[in-house]
Amino acid sequence: MEQGPAGAIGFREVDSGGNPVRSEATAAGDEDYGRGRSLAVNPFIAALWILTITLISGGAWVFLNANSMVGPSAGGMPASFLVFTFAPYAIFAGLAALVCLLFWHALQWQRRRR
């Protein structure tokens, strides 16, 4: 009855000082057993980056194309008025999200450095 390597189950051998002993199986790279080789990108953070870029660039685009959006309205509230009303808030929300994302990345970087 032969047993497989201890690294496949997740146990690690330790020496008398409590330090992990490196065997041939762990030296070959079995330390991340069960973990995929995919990118470790948080999809929510990626979506927040896309939203941030969209808010900032969309608000800036509205201000840069202000002359082409002005025209007569057919009654009621013109859509260009609504776009101009929400453009500064979109830019502000995008910049606030950008600052938050930079703080989040700084915290993640600091955790990895410890």
N, CA, C and O of each residue as an XYZ file, in Angstrom:
456
protein
N       0.832     -1.166      0.000
C       0.000      0.000      0.000
C       0.885      1.240      0.000
O       1.365      1.674      1.047
N       1.088      1.788     -1.152
C       1.971      2.949     -1.276
C       1.149      4.224     -1.283
O       0.123      4.302     -1.958
N       1.593      5.216     -0.542
C       0.886      6.489     -0.475
C       1.532      7.483     -1.429
O       2.735      7.438     -1.685
N       0.700      8.383     -1.947
C       1.201      9.409     -2.851
C       1.922     10.499     -2.086
O       2.001     10.454     -0.859
N       2.440     11.461     -2.791
C       3.148     12.554     -2.110
C       2.190     13.374     -1.246
O       1.008     13.519     -1.559
N       2.726     13.895     -0.168
C       1.901     14.665      0.767
C       1.454     15.989      0.163
O       0.447     16.550      0.594
N       2.180     16.497     -0.825
C       1.837     17.778     -1.432
C       0.541     17.739     -2.222
O      -0.100     18.775     -2.400
N       0.136     16.558     -2.703
C      -1.094     16.459     -3.491
C      -2.331     16.662     -2.631
O      -3.372     17.075     -3.141
N      -2.239     16.387     -1.367
C      -3.370     16.542     -0.470
C      -3.381     17.932      0.142
O      -4.443     18.440      0.501
N      -2.246     18.538      0.262
C      -2.176     19.869      0.846
C      -1.410     19.901      2.148
O      -1.292     20.958      2.767
N      -0.874     18.741      2.587
C      -0.079     18.717      3.803
C       1.367     19.047      3.475
O       1.851     18.731      2.388
N       2.037     19.663      4.389
C       3.447     19.986      4.211
C       4.252     19.387      5.360
O       3.854     19.457      6.523
N       5.376     18.808      5.013
C       6.257     18.289      6.046
C       7.056     19.444      6.619
O       7.448     20.360      5.896
N       7.297     19.396      7.925
C       8.070     20.437      8.582
C       9.217     19.791      9.341
O       9.143     18.631      9.748
N      10.287     20.573      9.523
C      11.417     20.066     10.300
C      11.193     20.360     11.778
O      10.112     20.803     12.168
N      12.197     20.120     12.590
C      12.047     20.296     14.038
C      11.832     21.757     14.420
O      11.305     22.034     15.497
N      12.224     22.689     13.570
C      12.036     24.109     13.854
C      10.700     24.648     13.356
O      10.389     25.820     13.571
N       9.913     23.814     12.698
C       8.620     24.245     12.183
C       8.693     24.833     10.784
O       7.693     25.337     10.274
N       9.858     24.776     10.158
C      10.020     25.299      8.802
C       9.619     24.232      7.791
O       9.907     23.053      7.999
N       8.957     24.622      6.696
C       8.547     23.616      5.709
C       9.749     22.988      5.025
O      10.717     23.668      4.684
N       9.669     21.662      4.827
C      10.720     20.914      4.148
C      10.355     20.839      2.682
O       9.242     20.445      2.335
N      11.284     21.214      1.820
C      11.025     21.170      0.383
C      11.395     19.798     -0.141
O      12.545     19.367     -0.048
N      10.408     19.124     -0.688
C      10.664     17.824     -1.304
C      10.766     18.016     -2.812
O      10.660     19.134     -3.316
N      10.969     16.922     -3.519
C      11.074     17.012     -4.976
C       9.758     17.440     -5.610
O       9.762     18.142     -6.621
N       8.632     17.030     -5.032
C       7.326     17.385     -5.598
C       7.033     18.865     -5.422
O       6.505     19.504     -6.332
N       7.369     19.417     -4.261
C       7.111     20.839     -4.054
C       8.134     21.697     -4.772
O       7.829     22.826     -5.157
N       9.333     21.187     -4.957
C      10.342     21.952     -5.681
C       9.958     22.074     -7.156
O      10.358     23.026     -7.825
N       9.186     21.117     -7.661
C       8.795     21.145     -9.066
C       7.656     22.114     -9.335
O       7.347     22.388    -10.495
N       7.029     22.637     -8.295
C       5.984     23.631     -8.503
C       4.602     23.160     -8.105
O       3.613     23.707     -8.593
N       4.494     22.172     -7.244
C       3.193     21.683     -6.807
C       2.651     22.465     -5.621
O       1.680     22.027     -5.005
N       3.231     23.592     -5.282
C       2.773     24.357     -4.128
C       1.387     24.936     -4.345
O       0.641     25.107     -3.381
N       1.024     25.239     -5.567
C      -0.285     25.798     -5.869
C      -1.206     24.720     -6.427
O      -1.888     24.930     -7.430
N      -1.217     23.572     -5.771
C      -2.037     22.463     -6.248
C      -3.513     22.837     -6.170
O      -3.974     23.364     -5.157
N      -4.236     22.567     -7.221
C      -5.657     22.857     -7.258
C      -5.981     24.266     -7.707
O      -7.154     24.605     -7.863
N      -5.008     25.065     -7.911
C      -5.217     26.440     -8.324
C      -4.908     26.556     -9.809
O      -3.867     26.085    -10.266
N      -5.795     27.174    -10.557
C      -5.617     27.289    -11.992
C      -4.507     28.259    -12.366
O      -4.045     29.049    -11.544
N      -4.106     28.183    -13.583
C      -3.054     29.063    -14.086
C      -3.639     30.302    -14.777
O      -2.946     30.961    -15.551
N      -4.893     30.616    -14.505
C      -5.522     31.764    -15.148
C      -5.068     33.064    -14.489
O      -4.459     33.062    -13.419
N      -5.378     34.157    -15.151
C      -5.044     35.457    -14.603
C      -5.858     35.725    -13.341
O      -7.032     35.365    -13.257
N      -5.239     36.344    -12.394
C      -5.928     36.646    -11.135
C      -6.505     38.056    -11.204
O      -6.155     38.911    -10.391
N      -7.376     38.298    -12.159
C      -7.991     39.608    -12.329
C      -9.396     39.551    -11.752
O     -10.185     38.676    -12.109
N      -9.702     40.469    -10.872
C     -11.027     40.555    -10.296
C     -11.961     41.147    -11.361
O     -11.725     42.267    -11.815
N     -13.002     40.435    -11.766
C     -13.863     40.953    -12.839
C     -14.633     42.211    -12.431
O     -14.971     43.032    -13.284
N     -14.912     42.368    -11.138
C     -15.611     43.568    -10.683
C     -14.710     44.794    -10.774
O     -15.175     45.883    -11.112
N     -13.443     44.625    -10.478
C     -12.496     45.741    -10.599
C     -12.297     46.091    -12.071
O     -12.203     47.269    -12.415
N     -12.232     45.094    -12.935
C     -12.103     45.358    -14.368
C     -13.327     46.119    -14.888
O     -13.191     47.053    -15.678
N     -14.514     45.716    -14.444
C     -15.737     46.425    -14.863
C     -15.754     47.849    -14.321
O     -16.226     48.766    -14.992
N     -15.246     48.032    -13.119
C     -15.192     49.384    -12.557
C     -14.200     50.257    -13.318
O     -14.443     51.453    -13.479
N     -13.091     49.693    -13.790
C     -12.161     50.455    -14.626
C     -12.834     50.872    -15.933
O     -12.670     52.005    -16.386
N     -13.581     49.966    -16.529
C     -14.277     50.291    -17.783
C     -15.322     51.380    -17.549
O     -15.448     52.306    -18.349
N     -16.071     51.267    -16.449
C     -17.072     52.283    -16.118
C     -16.418     53.639    -15.870
O     -16.940     54.668    -16.300
N     -15.283     53.644    -15.181
C     -14.562     54.889    -14.907
C     -14.117     55.566    -16.198
O     -14.301     56.771    -16.370
N     -13.542     54.799    -17.089
C     -13.078     55.351    -18.364
C     -14.262     55.865    -19.187
O     -14.170     56.908    -19.834
N     -15.364     55.131    -19.157
C     -16.556     55.540    -19.900
C     -17.138     56.842    -19.359
O     -17.505     57.724    -20.135
N     -17.225     56.971    -18.036
C     -17.778     58.193    -17.447
C     -16.921     59.414    -17.752
O     -17.445     60.460    -18.134
N     -15.619     59.288    -17.586
C     -14.734     60.435    -17.823
C     -14.709     60.808    -19.302
O     -14.844     61.980    -19.653
N     -14.538     59.809    -20.169
C     -14.449     60.136    -21.599
C     -15.804     60.581    -22.152
O     -15.849     61.442    -23.030
N     -16.904     60.015    -21.662
C     -18.230     60.436    -22.129
C     -18.549     61.865    -21.733
O     -19.076     62.633    -22.539
N     -18.231     62.228    -20.493
C     -18.455     63.611    -20.060
C     -17.582     64.597    -20.807
O     -18.037     65.683    -21.165
N     -16.336     64.232    -21.046
C     -15.440     65.114    -21.804
C     -15.898     65.235    -23.253
O     -15.800     66.309    -23.846
N     -16.399     64.139    -23.830
C     -16.876     64.181    -25.207
C     -18.061     65.135    -25.347
O     -18.171     65.850    -26.343
N     -18.944     65.147    -24.353
C     -20.093     66.057    -24.390
C     -19.617     67.505    -24.419
O     -20.133     68.306    -25.198
N     -18.647     67.850    -23.587
C     -18.170     69.234    -23.564
C     -17.405     69.607    -24.828
O     -17.472     70.751    -25.278
N     -16.683     68.660    -25.399
C     -15.924     68.959    -26.613
C     -16.817     69.080    -27.842
O     -16.453     69.771    -28.793
N     -17.968     68.432    -27.845
C     -18.885     68.488    -28.981
C     -20.130     69.303    -28.664
O     -21.215     68.991    -29.155
N     -19.988     70.322    -27.866
C     -21.135     71.130    -27.436
C     -21.781     71.870    -28.610
O     -23.004     72.001    -28.652
N     -20.998     72.345    -29.542
C     -21.555     73.119    -30.659
C     -22.440     72.281    -31.571
O     -23.427     72.787    -32.105
N     -22.110     71.034    -31.755
C     -22.904     70.196    -32.660
C     -24.182     69.682    -32.013
O     -25.061     69.178    -32.713
N     -24.305     69.798    -30.692
C     -25.480     69.266    -30.010
C     -26.570     70.319    -29.798
O     -27.674     69.978    -29.373
N     -26.286     71.565    -30.082
C     -27.272     72.625    -29.863
C     -28.154     72.727    -31.103
O     -27.658     72.747    -32.229
N     -29.444     72.788    -30.887
C     -30.367     72.898    -32.011
C     -31.774     73.098    -31.502
O     -32.020     73.077    -30.296
N     -32.706     73.295    -32.434
C     -34.099     73.506    -32.023
C     -34.693     72.229    -31.443
O     -34.303     71.121    -31.811
N     -35.638     72.407    -30.535
C     -36.309     71.259    -29.932
C     -37.749     71.213    -30.428
O     -38.302     72.232    -30.843
N     -38.342     70.048    -30.384
C     -39.708     69.860    -30.866
C     -40.708     69.975    -29.724
O     -41.821     69.463    -29.843
N     -40.362     70.607    -28.659
C     -41.242     70.716    -27.505
C     -40.785     69.792    -26.398
O     -40.201     68.736    -26.643
N     -41.056     70.198    -25.204
C     -40.592     69.400    -24.074
C     -39.140     69.707    -23.766
O     -38.582     70.695    -24.243
N     -38.550     68.863    -22.978
C     -37.159     69.073    -22.584
C     -36.238     68.430    -23.620
O     -36.338     67.227    -23.861
N     -35.357     69.194    -24.229
C     -34.461     68.619    -25.230
C     -33.448     67.669    -24.579
O     -33.017     67.869    -23.444
N     -33.091     66.646    -25.328
C     -32.135     65.656    -24.835
C     -30.769     66.276    -24.601
O     -30.051     65.862    -23.691
N     -30.394     67.269    -25.412
C     -29.083     67.901    -25.219
C     -29.010     68.601    -23.867
O     -27.945     68.635    -23.249
N     -30.121     69.159    -23.399
C     -30.135     69.789    -22.081
C     -29.851     68.757    -20.986
O     -29.084     69.023    -20.060
N     -30.466     67.595    -21.096
C     -30.216     66.538    -20.109
C     -28.775     66.048    -20.155
O     -28.164     65.789    -19.118
N     -28.238     65.924    -21.365
C     -26.852     65.468    -21.500
C     -25.907     66.487    -20.884
O     -24.981     66.118    -20.161
N     -26.134     67.780    -21.167
C     -25.278     68.814    -20.586
C     -25.441     68.900    -19.072
O     -24.493     69.244    -18.367
N     -26.615     68.594    -18.576
C     -26.845     68.641    -17.132
C     -26.075     67.552    -16.408
O     -25.524     67.795    -15.335
N     -26.028     66.353    -16.980
C     -25.397     65.230    -16.289
C     -23.924     65.044    -16.630
O     -23.259     64.242    -15.974
N     -23.391     65.734    -17.607
C     -21.989     65.565    -17.997
C     -21.006     65.915    -16.880
O     -20.080     65.137    -16.648
N     -21.152     67.041    -16.172
C     -20.185     67.316    -15.101
C     -20.243     66.283    -13.978
O     -19.220     65.947    -13.381
N     -21.444     65.784    -13.697
C     -21.573     64.777    -12.648
C     -20.958     63.448    -13.077
O     -20.406     62.720    -12.252
N     -21.055     63.136    -14.359
C     -20.427     61.914    -14.870
C     -18.909     62.004    -14.758
O     -18.252     61.039    -14.368
N     -18.357     63.165    -15.099
C     -16.907     63.342    -14.974
C     -16.491     63.260    -13.513
O     -15.490     62.622    -13.189
N     -17.253     63.902    -12.626
C     -16.928     63.856    -11.205
C     -17.002     62.420    -10.666
O     -16.123     61.997     -9.915
N     -18.036     61.677    -11.042
C     -18.162     60.289    -10.591
C     -17.027     59.429    -11.136
O     -16.519     58.556    -10.433
N     -16.629     59.670    -12.376
C     -15.504     58.933    -12.953
C     -14.202     59.233    -12.245
O     -13.407     58.327    -11.993
N     -13.972     60.509    -11.917
C     -12.745     60.860    -11.193
C     -12.754     60.298     -9.772
O     -11.717     59.860     -9.275
N     -13.915     60.308     -9.116
C     -14.012     59.723     -7.775
C     -13.746     58.218     -7.824
O     -13.055     57.682     -6.958
N     -14.287     57.542     -8.826
C     -14.036     56.112     -8.982
C     -12.567     55.847     -9.291
O     -12.007     54.853     -8.829
N     -11.943     56.724    -10.064
C     -10.528     56.586    -10.373
C      -9.682     56.685     -9.112
O      -8.771     55.882     -8.913
N      -9.973     57.656     -8.263
C      -9.235     57.805     -7.006
C      -9.432     56.570     -6.127
O      -8.478     56.071     -5.531
N     -10.663     56.079     -6.048
C     -10.940     54.883     -5.243
C     -10.200     53.667     -5.788
O      -9.661     52.872     -5.019
N     -10.173     53.521     -7.097
C      -9.455     52.399     -7.686
C      -7.959     52.487     -7.418
O      -7.311     51.472     -7.158
N      -7.410     53.690     -7.481
C      -5.979     53.841     -7.197
C      -5.668     53.501     -5.743
O      -4.645     52.876     -5.464
N      -6.534     53.902     -4.814
C      -6.335     53.521     -3.418
C      -6.450     52.006     -3.241
O      -5.678     51.405     -2.494
N      -7.411     51.394     -3.926
C      -7.580     49.949     -3.815
C      -6.347     49.214     -4.323
O      -5.882     48.262     -3.696
N      -5.813     49.666     -5.476
C      -4.608     49.033     -6.021
C      -3.406     49.257     -5.108
O      -2.561     48.371     -4.978
N      -3.316     50.420     -4.477
C      -2.220     50.675     -3.536
C      -2.317     49.742     -2.330
O      -1.302     49.221     -1.868
N      -3.522     49.529     -1.823
C      -3.688     48.604     -0.702
C      -3.331     47.179     -1.100
O      -2.689     46.467     -0.327
N      -3.732     46.753     -2.284
C      -3.391     45.409     -2.739
C      -1.885     45.256     -2.923
O      -1.324     44.211     -2.594
N      -1.243     46.266     -3.433
C       0.202     46.231     -3.619
C       0.904     46.150     -2.270
O       1.874     45.409     -2.112
N       0.410     46.915     -1.295
C       1.012     46.919      0.035
C       0.838     45.552      0.720
O       1.744     45.085      1.409
N      -0.310     44.924      0.531
C      -0.529     43.594      1.125
C       0.417     42.563      0.540
O       0.911     41.696      1.262
N       0.678     42.643     -0.764
C       1.586     41.683     -1.404
C       3.026     41.898     -0.980
O       3.822     40.960     -0.999
N       3.369     43.108     -0.600
C       4.744     43.421     -0.212
C       5.076     42.975      1.199
O       6.253     42.894      1.550
N       4.070     42.681      2.027
C       4.330     42.279      3.413
C       4.829     40.898      3.510
O       5.095     40.413      4.610
